[in-house]
Each structure stands twice: as C-alpha cells, then as structure tokens.
C-alpha cells in the first residue's frame, strides 16, 4: 500500500528560553510544513537562532506577553491552512502522529480541537479532561482517583483513561493539540487575561459552548 496523502497544517511553537528544545521539536516538520515560532523575549540566544532559520517564520516579541497572546499572534500567521498544530517546545510529536490528528479533523467536521495521547517520564498523562462539577467531584473523591492541573482544579480524565479509542470531553492539555481554523474563527482567540495556564481550558470550554466537540485521538502519540 502507498503512503496516505498528507493533510496540510501549520505548526506553531511558543518559546520562552527554549533555545535548546527548538531544533528537536521542529525537526519532524521542517521543509514540509509552514512553521511559526513566537518567542516571548527570551534571553538565551533564541532570537539569534531563529533569525538564522530560513524555513521558520519567527515573531520576536519585545516583552513576555504570555502564552495566550503569543498563540493568538502565531495563529494569525497560519490562517491559510485548515489546521494548526500547537506544540510546546519541550513536547515531542512526530509527523505520523500529527498527520493522524489532521486526518481525525478531516473526518470529524464538528471537532474544534483534537489532542494525542501524551506520555511523560512517569507514565501516560490524561490529556483529555472533564471540568469539575459537584457531581464529578464527588464521584472522583469516592473512586480514589485524583484531579489533574494547577491546584487540582483543571479537571478529571474523561472516561476510559488510559484511552485506546477516540473520546470527547471538555478540554485538552495545551502542550500539544491541533486546532481547526474554522472553529478558531467561530470561537475567537485565546483570552489574553490568562498569562500562563488555563488559556486552552477556557478556549475549549468556549468552543464546547458553541456546539463544537473536543476530542482525543489515541492513535496519535506525543511525549512531554
């Protein structure tokens, strides 16, 4: 069998003092996909390295504006493509897994964003979460499972964790996800009042409120 046709998408990385990570996170996509790196005024030589990369569009900010603002600026530069892969500098996803995310969006037109399974050094991380409610809180306290996120309030894993089939929930981890541009236009940009953390949670919940689904494709795999 031949190789499946590639789906077009753009790649967005927000960096802050991430010079050492950028070559590896970008390597699977260089020369084949449009890449934008928005740097939040790093002081570790990131700016000089980016200026030397002819195949990477760099946005060098004069101050650290935060993750949400940097994502918004980067997405603006990728609107010609149907999807944007947003990946942290210290996360790793290969082209095959990114293509699986893109194909999932190709075949699920009501999905605003999709994420991969994410593995950390200590094991698999729940990357698809359900927002806390009194009922869910009671269930998870009784089950002995724990909440994931800052202060334990980000959410609980969607049912079936660890997942081996596609699932939908309330929000994804921001370390690696693919966003549908049409959904971005409908939902709007990330709320820049969130300087760091919870901006992707807020965006996903706003997408859910507008009727979009938020899902995980476990056949795609990332490391963080």
C-alpha positions in Angstrom: 0.0 0.0 0.0 1.2 3.5 -0.7 1.6 6.2 1.9 -1.6 8.1 2.7 -1.9 11.6 1.2 -0.6 14.2 3.6 -3.0 16.8 5.1 -1.8 20.3 5.2 -1.5 22.1 8.5 0.7 24.7 10.1 3.0 24.3 13.1 3.1 26.8 16.0 5.5 26.8 18.8 5.6 29.5 21.6 9.0 29.7 23.1 10.5 31.3 26.2 14.1 30.4 27.0 13.6 27.3 24.8 16.7 27.6 22.6 17.9 24.0 23.4 14.5 22.5 22.7 13.6 24.2 19.4 15.7 22.1 16.9 14.2 18.8 18.1 10.6 19.9 18.3 10.7 21.4 14.9 12.7 18.7 13.2 9.8 16.5 12.0 8.2 19.3 10.2 10.9 21.4 8.6 10.8 21.7 4.9 7.4 20.2 4.6 5.0 22.3 6.7 4.8 26.0 7.5 6.3 26.7 10.9 5.8 29.8 13.1 7.7 30.3 16.3 6.6 33.2 18.6 9.3 34.0 21.1 8.4 35.7 24.3 11.5 37.9 24.7 13.9 35.1 25.6 17.4 36.0 26.8 19.1 32.6 26.0 20.0 33.2 22.3 16.7 32.0 20.9 16.3 35.2 18.8 19.7 34.8 17.1 19.0 31.1 16.4 15.6 31.9 14.9 17.0 34.6 12.7 19.3 32.0 11.2 16.5 29.6 10.2 15.3 30.5 6.7 12.4 27.9 6.8 10.9 29.2 10.1 8.8 32.3 10.4 9.8 33.9 13.7 7.9 36.5 15.7 10.3 38.1 18.2 8.3 39.9 20.9 9.9 42.8 22.8 8.4 41.6 26.1 6.9 38.4 27.5 3.3 38.8 26.6 2.3 35.3 27.9 1.2 32.1 26.2 -2.3 33.1 25.1 -1.1 36.3 23.4 1.7 34.5 21.7 -0.6 31.8 20.4 -3.0 34.4 19.0 -0.2 36.1 17.1 1.0 32.8 15.7 -2.4 31.6 14.7 -2.9 34.8 12.7 0.1 33.8 10.6 -1.3 30.3 9.9 -4.8 31.1 8.8 -4.1 30.0 5.2 -4.1 26.4 6.4 -7.1 24.4 7.7 -5.4 23.3 10.9 -2.7 24.5 13.3 -0.6 22.1 15.4 0.2 24.0 18.7 3.0 22.2 20.5 5.2 23.2 23.4 9.0 23.4 22.9 9.6 20.6 25.4 6.9 18.3 23.8 7.7 15.9 21.1 5.4 14.7 18.3 6.4 13.1 15.0 4.9 13.7 11.6 2.9 10.5 11.6 1.1 11.3 14.8 0.5 14.9 13.7 -1.0 13.6 10.4 -3.3 11.3 12.5 -4.6 14.4 14.3 -5.2 16.1 11.0 -7.0 13.1 9.5 -9.2 13.0 12.6 -10.2 16.6 11.9 -10.7 15.7 8.3 -13.3 13.1 9.2 -14.9 14.8 12.2 -16.1 18.2 11.0 -17.7 19.1 14.3 -14.5 18.8 16.3 -12.8 22.1 17.1 -9.6 20.6 18.5 -8.0 17.2 18.9 -5.1 16.1 21.0 -2.9 13.0 21.1 -2.1 10.6 23.9 0.6 12.2 26.0 3.4 10.3 27.8 5.5 11.8 30.5 8.6 10.2 32.1 6.4 8.9 34.9 3.8 7.4 32.6 0.8 8.4 30.5 -0.8 11.8 31.2 -4.6 12.3 30.8 -4.7 14.8 28.0 -8.5 15.0 27.7 -10.2 16.3 30.7 -13.7 16.9 32.1 -14.3 20.2 34.0 -15.0 19.8 37.7 -18.7 19.8 38.8 -20.0 18.9 42.2 -21.3 15.6 40.9 -18.0 14.7 39.2 -16.0 15.9 42.2 -18.0 13.5 44.4 -17.5 10.6 42.1 -13.8 11.1 41.8 -13.3 11.5 45.5 -15.2 8.3 46.1 -13.2 6.5 43.4 -9.8 7.4 44.8 -8.6 9.0 41.6 -7.1 12.4 41.6 -7.7 15.6 39.7 -5.1 16.9 37.3 -4.0 20.5 37.0 -2.9 23.6 38.9 -4.2 23.3 42.4 -6.1 20.1 41.4 -8.8 22.1 39.7 -8.1 21.6 36.0 -10.3 18.6 35.7 -10.6 14.8 35.8 -9.7 12.4 33.0 -12.5 11.7 30.5 -14.0 8.2 30.9 -11.9 5.2 29.8 -8.5 6.5 30.7 -6.0 5.3 29.6 -7.7 5.6 26.3 -7.3 3.3 23.3 -10.3 4.6 21.4 -11.2 8.2 20.4 -13.0 10.1 23.1 -14.5 13.5 23.5 -14.5 15.7 26.7 -14.4 19.2 27.9 -10.9 20.4 27.3 -7.4 19.3 26.3 -3.9 19.8 27.6 -2.2 22.8 25.9 1.2 21.1 25.5 0.1 19.5 22.2 -3.1 19.9 20.3 -4.4 20.6 16.8 -7.0 23.3 16.2 -9.4 23.7 13.3 -9.1 27.2 11.9 -12.8 27.4 11.1 -13.5 26.7 14.8 -10.9 29.3 15.8 -12.7 31.9 13.6 -16.0 30.9 15.2 -14.8 30.8 18.9 -12.4 33.6 18.7 -8.8 33.9 20.0 -7.5 32.8 23.4 -8.3 35.1 26.3 -5.1 37.0 26.9 -6.0 37.7 30.6 -4.7 34.2 31.1 -0.9 34.8 31.1 0.0 31.2 31.6 -2.1 28.1 32.3 -5.8 27.6 31.7 -6.0 29.6 28.4 -6.5 26.4 26.5 -9.1 25.2 29.0 -11.0 28.4 28.6 -10.8 28.2 24.8 -12.0 24.6 24.7 -14.9 25.4 27.0 -15.9 28.3 24.8 -15.8 26.0 21.8 -18.0 23.5 23.6 -20.5 26.2 24.4 -20.7 27.0 20.7 -21.5 23.4 19.9 -18.1 22.1 18.9 -16.6 18.9 20.2 -13.1 18.5 21.9 -11.6 15.1 21.4 -8.5 12.9 21.7 -7.1 10.6 19.0 -5.2 7.9 20.9 -3.5 6.6 17.8 -1.6 9.8 17.8 1.2 9.9 20.5 3.2 12.7 21.9 5.8 13.0 24.7 6.0 15.8 27.2 
